[in-house]
Amino acid sequence: MFCQENYLKALNFAANAHKEQKTPKGLPYIVHLASVSMEVINACEKSKLDEEKANFAITCALLHDVLEDTKTTYDEVYLEFGLEVADGVEALSKNKTLDSKQEQMRDSIERLLTQPYEVQMVKLADRITNLSTPPASWNNDKIKAYYKEAKFILSCLKNSNIYLSKRLEEKIEEYKNHIKE
């Protein structure tokens, strides 16, 4: 279904790039990347994606935050993994020069819609992984905004993979329980 060597190459690259970075829950950041890639691997298997498409999706899942959250450059990703992966990872990265989070999300979705479904799948998997209990520091407005953003992502990218779309829909429904009316 997918090539373990490709997985390990991307995993090691991402682990080196994210180094000591932690998740909001204090875990090594590689746990987040492994969780996103696990969602993608499951979707690839259920969708019976061919090995090439599965490798592409899984590689993008493991690398999806290296441009946004580390000092890694597009050129480094390109040299190590090729144009298709570098473009996919770039589309998955927020443009932090844009003023608001809403503009950043709109821009990201617009770029993702020009990418193959395998890249769009990663965004769905990322949001699935992030829709757990909100950090204690978040107020109700921030939780509502994150919920609304998840619905927007699903509405825009749901056609990329039926399994991830259904799973995200379920996670959004569960997440709604964190909103205080």
Backbone as a ProteinNet text record, in pm:
[ID]
protein_1_A
[PRIMARY]
MFCQENYLKALNFAANAHKEQKTPKGLPYIVHLASVSMEVINACEKSKLDEEKANFAITCALLHDVLEDTKTTYDEVYLEFGLEVADGVEALSKNKTLDSKQEQMRDSIERLLTQPYEVQMVKLADRITNLSTPPASWNNDKIKAYYKEAKFILSCLKNSNIYLSKRLEEKIEEYKNHIKE
[TERTIARY]
81.9	0	86.1	186.8	277.4	416.1	512.7	653.1	704.1	744.5	793.2	916.7	1003.1	1123.8	1088.8	989.1	943.7	887.7	810	751.6	862.6	962.1	1070.6	1154	1174.7	1250.6	1177.4	1046.8	967.9	956	936.7	926.4	1055.3	1168.9	1297.5	1322.1	1288.4	1303.5	1218.7	1092.7	1001.5	1048.4	1091.9	1138.5	1258.1	1350.5	1466.8	1425.6	1329.3	1283.5	1211.7	1127.3	1047.2	1122.3	1231.9	1321.1	1247.7	1263	1208.5	1067.5	1007	872.9	773.9	676.2	575.7	435.6	344.4	203.2	145.2	24.9	-36.2	-53.1	-54.9	-67.6	68.1	176.6	309.6	379.6	321.5	383.8	483	580.8	669	585.1	620	538.1	521.8	616	610	483.5	428.2	303.9	190.3	184.3	82	100.4	223.5	249.6	215.2	247.5	214.7	62.8	-7.6	-153.9	-217.8	-170.6	-223.1	-193.2	-71.3	-36.4	-114.8	-145.1	-226.2	-365.5	-423.9	-555.1	-546.1	-438.3	-420.1	-396.1	-313	-286.6	-417	-498.1	-625.9	-715.4	-721.4	-803.8	-750.1	-617.9	-558.2	-594.5	-587.9	-619.4	-766.2	-855	-998.8	-1037.8	-967.8	-998	-928.2	-842.5	-764.9	-683.7	-620.9	-534.6	-414.2	-367.8	-248.2	-127.4	-19	98.3	156.6	162.1	219.9	139	6.4	-79	-74.3	-71.4	-63.8	68.3	179.4	309.6	308.8	251	242.8	162	43.8	-42.8	24.8	84.7	147.1	269.4	347.6	464.3	419.2	317.9	265.4	210.6	148.4	95.6	208.5	315.7	427.6	498.4	497	570	480.6	351.4	256.2	285.1	357.1	384.6	529.2	614.4	756.4	780.2	703.9	724.1	660.1	547.2	472.7	534.1	587.6	626.3	775	857.5	1001.3	1079	1209.5	1293.9	1317.5	1255.9	1270.3	1217	1288	1246.5	1181	1107.5	1047.2	1156.2	1268.8	1376.3	1429.1	1438.3	1485.1	1388.1	1259.9	1158.9	1165.3	1177.1	1185.4	1306.1	1421.8	1543.4	1534.4	1469.1	1461.4	1346.7	1233.6	1112.7	1050.7	1100.7	1049.6	943.8	911.7	821.1	680.2	623	484.9	466.5	558.8	550.1	573.1	674	703	582.2	520.2	401.1	285	268.9	163.2	182.4	305.2	334.8	317.5	357.6	340.2	191	108.3	-35.6	-97.2	-38.6	-87.2	-41.7	45.4	103.3	29.9	2.6	-61.6	38.8	-13.6	66	53.7	154.6	148.7	167.2	191.1	198.6	58.9	-43.2	-180.9	-224.4	-306.6	-339.1	-417.9	-529.9	-617.5	-611.3	-652.5	-659.7	-760.9	-867.9	-968.1	-908.8	-831	-765.2	-666.7	-591.3	-494.5	-565.2	-677.5	-751.4	-810.6	-870.3	-927	-819.1	-705.1	-592.9	-545.1	-532.9	-487.6	-585.1	-713.5	-814.8	-809.4	-796.2	-787.9	-668.4	-554.6	-436.3	-455.9	-519.5	-544	-636.4	-731.8	-824.2	-756.1	-634.4	-559	-469.3	-466.6	-380.4	-457.2	-384.6	-450.5	-524.2	-620.4	-697.8	-609.4	-496.3	-408.3	-358.4	-338.4	-295.1	-414.6	-528.8	-649.3	-685.8	-660.1	-685.6	-608.7	-488.4	-403.1	-467.9	-527.7	-593.5	-710.8	-786.8	-896.7	-841.7	-736.1	-675.9	-617.8	-557.7	-501.1	-611.1	-721.8	-830.5	-895.5	-907.1	-958.3	-873	-742.7	-647.6	-655.7	-681	-685.2	-818.4	-920.4	-1052.2	-1068.7	-980.4	-995.7	-1041	-1020.3	-1056.8	-976.6	-1044	-972.1	-878.8	-770.1	-681.4	-758.6	-721	-788.9	-786	-685.6	-671.6	-771.7	-840.9	-934.3	-1065.8	-1115.4	-1248	-1353.8	-1479.2	-1588.9	-1591.1	-1556.6	-1554.5	-1450.1	-1333.8	-1227.8	-1271	-1335.5	-1384.8	-1488.9	-1580.5	-1682.6	-1618.2	-1517.9	-1449.9	-1379.6	-1317.4	-1248	-1348.3	-1463.5	-1573	-1620.7	-1643.6	-1691	-1586.6	-1459.3	-1351.2	-1345.4	-1366.5	-1367.1	-1480	-1596	-1709.1	-1676.1	-1607.1	-1566	-1468.7	-1370.1	-1273	-1345.7	-1436.2	-1510.8	-1592.5	-1660.5	-1744.9	-1663.2	-1540.4	-1455.7	-1382.7	-1344.5	-1255.4	-1319.5	-1449	-1513.5	-1505	-1491.2	-1485.8	-1351.3	-1252.6	-1119.5	-1113.1	-1190.5	-1189.5	-1312.5	-1392	-1518	-1495.8	-1391.3	-1366.4	-1323.2	-1232.1	-1187.9	-1300	-1380.3	-1492.5	-1592.4	-1624.2	-1717.8	-1658.6	-1532	-1466.3	-1460.8	-1429.7	-1426.6	-1566.1	-1664.4	-1802.6	-1836.9	-1798.5	-1823.5	-1746.5	-1621.2	-1539	-1595.8	-1646	-1708	-1830.5	-1909.4	-2029.8	-1991.5	-1888.1	-1840.1	-1785.5	-1713.5	-1649.7	-1753.4	-1869.8	-1977	-2011.8	-1987	-2015	-1927.6	-1818.5	-1729.1	-1776.3	-1875.8	-1925.9	-2033.5	-2018.3	-2117.4	-2216.6	-2340.5	-2444.6	-2491.9
-119.9	0	126	134.9	249	199.4	280.5	242.1	286.7	190.3	221.9	311.6	292.6	375.3	522.1	546.9	685.2	744.4	664	708.4	747.4	658.6	684.9	806.1	823.7	940	1069.6	1074.1	1193.8	1212	1103.4	1110.1	1166.2	1116.7	1164.4	1310.6	1348.1	1487.1	1578	1539.4	1619.5	1624.6	1511.8	1508	1600.6	1600.6	1690.5	1836	1863	2001.1	2055	1972.7	2018.4	2007.6	1936	1919.8	1914.2	2015.6	2016.3	2075.1	2106.3	2165.2	2070.3	2127.9	2050.4	2082.2	1989.3	2013.5	2099.4	2155.6	2232.1	2149.7	2018.2	1932.1	1891.6	1948.5	1924.1	1799.9	1733.5	1614.4	1654.5	1569.1	1599	1618.5	1717.3	1752.1	1636.5	1545.8	1431.5	1347.9	1355.6	1284.5	1339	1471.1	1531.5	1484.2	1486	1446.5	1299	1215.1	1073.1	1052.5	1132	1121.7	1160.7	1269.6	1313.8	1208.2	1156.7	1056.1	927	891.4	773	788.2	906.6	932.4	917.7	970.9	964.1	819.1	745.7	605.1	525.5	544.9	475.1	509.5	637.4	680	624.2	620	563.8	416.3	345.2	202.3	179.7	251.4	234.2	276.8	376.1	426.8	346.3	254.1	171.7	258.2	364.4	448.1	366.9	392.2	321.4	368.9	292.5	318.5	457.4	502.3	633.5	745.9	740.8	843.1	834.7	711.5	694.4	750.4	720.9	773.9	926.3	983.8	1129.9	1188.1	1132.1	1182.5	1168.3	1054.5	1027.8	1117.5	1136	1225.2	1367.3	1415.5	1549.9	1558.1	1450.9	1450.5	1466.3	1393.6	1400.8	1535.9	1599.2	1725.4	1849	1831.7	1940.9	2068.6	2061.4	2181.5	2230.8	2166.3	2206.1	2346.8	2389.5	2525.5	2629.9	2595.8	2690.6	2707.9	2601.1	2603	2584.5	2572.2	2554.1	2647.3	2639.9	2721.3	2654.8	2538.6	2466.3	2551.1	2550.5	2628.2	2538.4	2604	2535	2461.3	2527.3	2466.5	2339.7	2338.1	2217.2	2100.7	2129.4	2025.2	1980	2074.9	2043.9	1954.5	1990.5	1912.3	1771.2	1756.5	1625.4	1538.7	1603	1525.7	1555.7	1656.2	1685.7	1794.9	1837	1949.2	1924	1808.1	1779.6	1788	1728.7	1732.7	1875.1	1943.5	2080.7	2171.9	2159.3	2240	2203.8	2074.6	2030.1	2084.9	2074.7	2124.4	2275.8	2343.9	2489.3	2526.1	2451.5	2478.7	2452.5	2359.9	2328.2	2428.9	2521.1	2618.2	2750.8	2808.4	2940.4	3045.9	3144.9	3260.7	3361.1	3365.4	3448.4	3597.2	3633.8	3775.7	3836.6	3750.9	3800.3	3839.3	3943.3	4004.2	3915.9	3863.1	3791.2	3640.5	3567.6	3421	3381.3	3459.5	3429.6	3441.5	3547.5	3563.9	3450.9	3414.7	3305.2	3174.3	3147	3023.1	3024.9	3136.4	3147	3125.1	3190.9	3177.3	3032.2	2968.2	2829.5	2737.7	2756.4	2673.8	2696	2820.6	2849.4	2776.9	2778.7	2709	2557.4	2507.1	2362.7	2313.8	2396.7	2356.5	2342.7	2395.3	2378.5	2254.4	2188.4	2072.3	1941.4	1832.2	1700.9	1666.8	1576.4	1532.8	1483	1421.6	1367	1475.6	1596.4	1708.2	1759.4	1769.6	1814.5	1720.1	1591.6	1491.9	1525.7	1576.2	1607.8	1716.7	1816	1923.4	1867.6	1776.4	1713.7	1634.6	1557	1475.3	1562.6	1673.6	1766.2	1820.6	1860.2	1915.7	1806.7	1686.2	1574.5	1560.6	1560.7	1544.2	1659.2	1778.3	1896.3	1916.1	1842.1	1860.4	1770.5	1785.8	1716.5	1821.5	1796.4	1894.8	2023.1	2137.2	2263.7	2294.1	2366	2406.2	2485.6	2469.2	2536.4	2688.4	2739.1	2884.5	2943.2	2858.7	2909.6	2950	3068.6	3109	3055.7	3074.5	3019.5	3075.3	3202.7	3261.8	3193.8	3164.1	3097.4	2954.5	2886.1	2750.1	2753.7	2850.2	2865.3	2894	2980.2	3015.3	2892.9	2811.9	2692.3	2591.3	2579.7	2494.7	2541.2	2671.1	2728.3	2707.1	2725.1	2704.7	2558.7	2465.6	2322.8	2292.8	2352.3	2333.7	2390.9	2504.7	2566.6	2475.2	2421.1	2330	2209.9	2151.2	2035.4	2071	2184.5	2222.3	2241.7	2289.8	2316.3	2192.3	2102.7	1992.2	1853.6	1848.6	1719.5	1621.1	1669.5	1579.5	1509.4	1547.8	1489.1	1344.5	1311.1	1173.7	1149.3	1053	1025	980	903.1	851	962.5	1047	1157.6	1259.2	1280.5	1374.4	1327.1	1199.8	1144.4	1152.7	1121.4	1125.7	1269.6	1366.3	1506	1552.4	1512	1548.2	1499	1375.4	1319.5	1397	1431.3	1505.1	1645.7	1709	1841.7	1832.2	1729	1709.4	1690.3	1611.1	1591	1721.7	1797.1	1921.1	2024.3	2018.4	2111.9	2106.9	1992.5	1977.4	2068.2	2120.8	2208.2	2354.9	2382.2	2519.5	2541.9	2651.2	2688	2784.5	2746.8	2830.7	2940.7
0	0	0	85.3	81.3	115.6	85.2	101.8	238.9	320.4	454.1	450.2	350.3	339.8	318.1	233.2	211.5	340.8	412.1	538.9	636	651.9	746.1	706.3	575.3	527.4	566.5	540.6	572.7	724.1	797.2	942.8	1004.1	960.2	1012	975.8	853.5	809.8	899	920	1001.6	1147	1200	1339.7	1358.1	1263	1270.7	1256.6	1170.9	1150.4	1274.6	1334.8	1449.5	1581.6	1582.4	1699	1832.1	1914.6	2051.6	2059.7	1946.1	1945.8	2014.9	2083.2	2156.4	2104.6	2126.1	2096.4	2209	2190.3	2300.2	2429.2	2417.2	2535.3	2591.7	2536	2589.2	2537.3	2438.6	2380.2	2271.3	2241.7	2128	2001.2	1920.1	1803.8	1706.1	1705.4	1614.1	1640.7	1761.8	1793.3	1706.8	1691.4	1604.7	1460.5	1412.2	1273.6	1251	1348.3	1338	1340.4	1418.9	1425.3	1292.4	1233.6	1103.2	997.3	996.3	895.2	917.2	1042.3	1070	1009.1	1022.3	960.4	808.4	750.6	605.7	561.1	635.1	600.4	601.5	702.9	711.1	591.6	557.8	444.3	313.2	298.1	176	162	273	271	238.1	306.6	283.1	141.6	89	-45.7	-154.4	-111.7	-204.6	-302.6	-247.4	-330.4	-374.9	-495.3	-541.1	-460	-467	-383.1	-405.3	-528.8	-558.2	-492.1	-505.1	-444.2	-292	-239.1	-94	-40.9	-108	-65.1	-65.9	-168.6	-180.7	-64.6	-39	68.1	204.3	230.1	359.7	380.7	275.8	285.8	317.9	247.9	276.5	419.1	467.8	604.3	705.9	686.5	780.3	775.4	659.4	640.7	647.3	671.8	650.7	729.2	839	918.8	911.5	832.3	834.3	781	682.2	629	720.1	778.4	861.5	1000.5	1056.6	1197.7	1226.8	1123.5	1146.4	1052.7	1059.7	972	835.8	813.6	687.4	572.2	461.1	344.1	238.8	151	36.9	-41	-64.9	-142.7	-77.9	54.9	123.7	103	112.5	89.4	-56.3	-147.1	-290	-320.7	-267.4	-295	-237.8	-125.2	-58.7	-111.5	-149.5	-181.2	-317.6	-388.5	-521.7	-524.3	-645.2	-669.4	-616.4	-645.5	-607.5	-455.4	-379.7	-233.7	-183.4	-236.6	-192.1	-216.6	-332.7	-361.7	-269.3	-241.2	-150.8	-10.7	40.7	175.6	180.6	75	70.9	74.7	2.4	2.7	140.1	215.1	349.4	455	415.7	509.4	501	618.6	621.7	576.9	505.9	468.3	582.6	667.5	788.4	760.2	632.9	599.5	586.1	573.6	567.5	708.6	716.4	845.6	941	896	988.9	967.2	1070.6	1060.7	954	938.7	836.6	696.6	674.3	544.1	519.2	621.9	609	572.6	637	609.4	469.1	429.7	294.8	189.5	208.7	116.2	109.6	225.7	231	156.3	180.5	112.5	-38	-80.7	-224.7	-287.7	-218.1	-270.1	-266.7	-161.7	-151.7	-262.9	-301.1	-407.2	-543.7	-558	-683.3	-677.2	-562.4	-540.7	-561.7	-582.8	-592.5	-463.2	-473.8	-357.8	-244.3	-277.1	-173.8	-77.8	-127.6	-41.9	39.3	-23.6	45.8	160.9	140.7	245.5	372.8	356.9	472.6	557.4	493.2	569	649.9	590	663.9	783.2	759.1	865	975.1	938.3	1036.6	1127.1	1068.4	1150	1235.6	1183.4	1264.1	1389.5	1369.2	1479.9	1579.4	1530.4	1617.3	1689.8	1650.1	1712.5	1835	1929	2056.2	2158.1	2283.5	2385.3	2363.1	2353.6	2331.8	2449.4	2423.1	2532.6	2638.4	2763.1	2874.8	2860	2789.5	2773.9	2674.1	2597.3	2496.7	2562	2523	2569.3	2472.4	2507.3	2427.9	2285.1	2268.2	2133.3	2045.3	2101.9	2024.7	1989.4	2080.8	2054.1	1942.8	1950.2	1844.5	1708.9	1708.3	1582.8	1523.8	1608.8	1561.3	1505	1569.8	1523.4	1385	1373.8	1247.7	1136.4	1171.5	1074.7	1029.2	1121	1085.9	987	1009.3	917.1	778.7	776.1	649.8	574	645.5	583.9	524.7	601.6	553.5	429.8	431.5	317	190.3	204.8	87.7	36.2	126.8	89.6	100.5	127.8	154.1	38.1	-82.4	-197.3	-214.1	-134.1	-151.3	-103.3	0.4	49.7	135.8	97.1	166.4	311.2	335.6	469.8	565.9	520.9	605.5	625.1	523.1	533.9	639.1	635.3	732.8	873.3	885.3	1016.9	1070.2	982.1	1025.3	1065.4	990.7	1024.6	1166.3	1198.7	1331.5	1439.4	1411.3	1508.6	1531.6	1426	1439.5	1529.9	1509.2	1590.8	1738.3	1765.3	1902.9	1961.3	1878.2	1924.5	1967.9	1906.2	1938.6	2087.6	2151.8	2294.7	2382.3	2326.6	2402.6	2400.7	2317.5	2307.2	2412.9	2486.1	2588.2	2523.9	2526.1	2462.3	2554.3
[MASK]
+++++++++++++++++++++++++++++++++++++++++++++++++++++++++++++++++++++++++++++++++++++++++++++++++++++++++++++++++++++++++++++++++++++++++++++++++++++++++++++++++++++++++++++++++++++

